[in-house]
Amino acid sequence: MRLRYFIITGSLLVSFTCIHAQDTTYYKEVIRELSSKKYEGRSDFRKGDKKAAKYIARQFMQIRGVEPSVEGGYLQPFSYNVNVFHKKMEMSVDGVTLEPGKDFIVREFSPSQKGIFSLKYIGVQDHDPARLIPMLESGDFRNSYVVLQYDLVYKYMGIAPFELYKMPVAGLIMVQDKVPSFFKSRSGTVQPIPVIWAGPGFPGDAKQIRVRFESRMIEGYTSSNVIAHIPGSSRADSCIVFVAHYDHLGHFGKEVYYPGAHDNASGVAFILTLARHYAQPENRPELTYVFIAVAAEENNLLGSTHYTKNPVFPLERTLQVIDPDMVADNGERLFVETGAEGEENLKRFLHINDSLGLFTIEQHPLSNDSDHYPFAMKEVPALYMMVDGDAYAVYHTPLDNSGNMYINRYLPLFRLVTAFASTF
């Protein structure tokens, strides 16, 4: 980083007050396209992720000045195992049919199961592991689904109570106070029993449950990161990486798909607009700017982890990674994370934001919740950002569609990111 850019000068701030309005129409078009039914939730169902990767590669191809970064094109393939639910997912309680994706989801690591089982409800006082674990280990619920309160399980045992998943019971139901979110982060393995997250409408005194779940482990499924770059004009040997995951959750059963407009078609649309901006001759950067749309983020950051193990551009010459994840929201708060190596750069980012009065920034500790994390683990400065607002209410549900996303915070974020990038 050059010393003359260490402090954001008044003249730089003035120049960004005059920035031309960016192409919000294109931004919306990309989000709507990627979240449409043709991509099937951009995951393993009917190769929706592969269709999305080709679409993104075509977008890069159409931007004059943006170049493919991988030998033979834009795609960096990798393989992984994934447990999927591609057929009907059926559940009824006392004869009342529940709607998949709305009333319930089956956790991604669950096995197939078909049958009729009794329901056993655990009292509030018995959620304490000191009481709960011996109760379940007794074998008394071997032919029953055990109904738990999600909030109490989380309170006592955290987000991943793996000990419960191995109990001698027919299955577990954890009742939440909202539409249950679907995940794929632990889909690489299968646990011994099904685990169901149910919504607030799940009855509190039912007797019997009927289930029909069919899961299938796909071994060696192949996805691809999509990588492009703009060569730097004078310092091309160093780079800034803009990364956003294009994958989402695909399908839960044959009928229910997850559009993923906010998460994270919005981040991909954002970096595509950055590529279009920097490809213009008057905006060409001195550094090489790299744009990576990564796959399999929802499968536990597999795409970004693969890139950091097989970098196209040297990690030691990567000055900053910028990760917009879920940015099509309407709030004034911007959540950020970075690792130890990124703290000094974050100070500049915060200074720019304060000077321009763009967001209320809330810094969170570094966590493995997005694609900045594998870079941070390699000691590369990496900054995650998420706009917090009303769109988060439909996070990881079928309602995360183009009708429930917002674009009013796009221009402030574009202004902030481009100002920050110019300081390197």
URLINHU-V42404 format. One record per backbone hydrogen bond with DSSP energy under -0.5 kcal/mol. CO is the residue of the C=O (numbers start at 1). NH is the residue of the N-H. Records with the same first field share a line. If there is no record, write none. Layout:
CO = NH  NH
//
This chain:
2 = 5
3 = 6
7 = 9
9 = 13
10 = 14
11 = 15
12 = 16
13 = 17
14 = 17  18
15 = 18
16 = 19
22 = 24
23 = 27
24 = 28
25 = 29
26 = 30
27 = 31
28 = 32
29 = 33
30 = 34
31 = 35
33 = 36
36 = 39  41
37 = 40
39 = 42
41 = 248  250
42 = 248
43 = 49
44 = 46  47
45 = 48
47 = 51
48 = 52
49 = 53
50 = 54
51 = 55
52 = 56
53 = 57
54 = 58
55 = 59
56 = 60
57 = 61
58 = 62
60 = 63
62 = 64
63 = 66
67 = 229
70 = 73
73 = 70
74 = 227
75 = 77
76 = 225
78 = 223
80 = 221
82 = 218
84 = 216
85 = 253
88 = 90
90 = 212
91 = 98
92 = 210
93 = 96
95 = 97
96 = 93
98 = 100
99 = 102  103  104
103 = 199
104 = 101
105 = 197
107 = 110
109 = 191
113 = 213
115 = 211
117 = 209
118 = 145
120 = 147
121 = 123
123 = 126
124 = 127
125 = 128
128 = 131  132
129 = 133
131 = 135
132 = 136
133 = 137
134 = 138
136 = 139
139 = 142
141 = 144  170
143 = 118
144 = 170  171
145 = 120  147
146 = 148  173
147 = 122
148 = 150  175
149 = 153
150 = 154
151 = 155
152 = 156
153 = 157  158
154 = 158
160 = 162
161 = 164  165
163 = 166
164 = 167
165 = 193
167 = 169
170 = 194
171 = 146
172 = 196
173 = 148  175
174 = 198
175 = 150
184 = 187
186 = 189
187 = 83
194 = 172
195 = 107
196 = 174  198
197 = 105
198 = 176
199 = 202
207 = 119
208 = 94
209 = 117
210 = 92
211 = 115
212 = 90
213 = 113
214 = 87
216 = 84  218
217 = 219
218 = 82  221
221 = 80  223
223 = 78
225 = 76  227
226 = 293
227 = 69
228 = 291
229 = 67  231
230 = 289
235 = 238  288
238 = 288
239 = 319  320
240 = 242  290
241 = 243  322
242 = 292
243 = 324
244 = 294
250 = 258
252 = 256
255 = 257
256 = 252
257 = 259
260 = 265
261 = 266
262 = 264
264 = 268
265 = 269
266 = 270
267 = 271
268 = 272
269 = 273
270 = 274
271 = 275
272 = 276
273 = 277
274 = 278
275 = 279
276 = 280
277 = 280
280 = 283  284
281 = 284
285 = 233
286 = 234  235
288 = 240  290
289 = 230
290 = 242  292
291 = 228  293
292 = 244  294
293 = 226
294 = 246  247
295 = 303
296 = 302
297 = 300  301
298 = 184
301 = 305
302 = 306
303 = 307
304 = 308
305 = 309
306 = 310
314 = 317
315 = 318
317 = 239  319
320 = 241
321 = 383
322 = 243  324
323 = 325  385
326 = 387
327 = 329
328 = 406
329 = 409
332 = 360
333 = 388
334 = 362
335 = 386
336 = 364
337 = 384
339 = 342
340 = 343
342 = 346
343 = 347
344 = 348
345 = 349
346 = 350
347 = 351
348 = 352
349 = 353
350 = 354
351 = 355
352 = 356
353 = 357  358
359 = 361
360 = 334
361 = 363
362 = 336
367 = 369
370 = 373
371 = 375
372 = 376
373 = 377
374 = 378
375 = 378  380
376 = 379
381 = 321
382 = 339  384
383 = 323
384 = 337
385 = 325
386 = 335
387 = 389
388 = 333
389 = 392
390 = 393
391 = 394
392 = 395
394 = 397
396 = 182
397 = 400
399 = 401
400 = 261
401 = 404
402 = 405
407 = 410  411
409 = 413
410 = 414
411 = 415
412 = 416
413 = 417
414 = 418
415 = 419
416 = 420
417 = 421
418 = 422
420 = 423
421 = 424
//
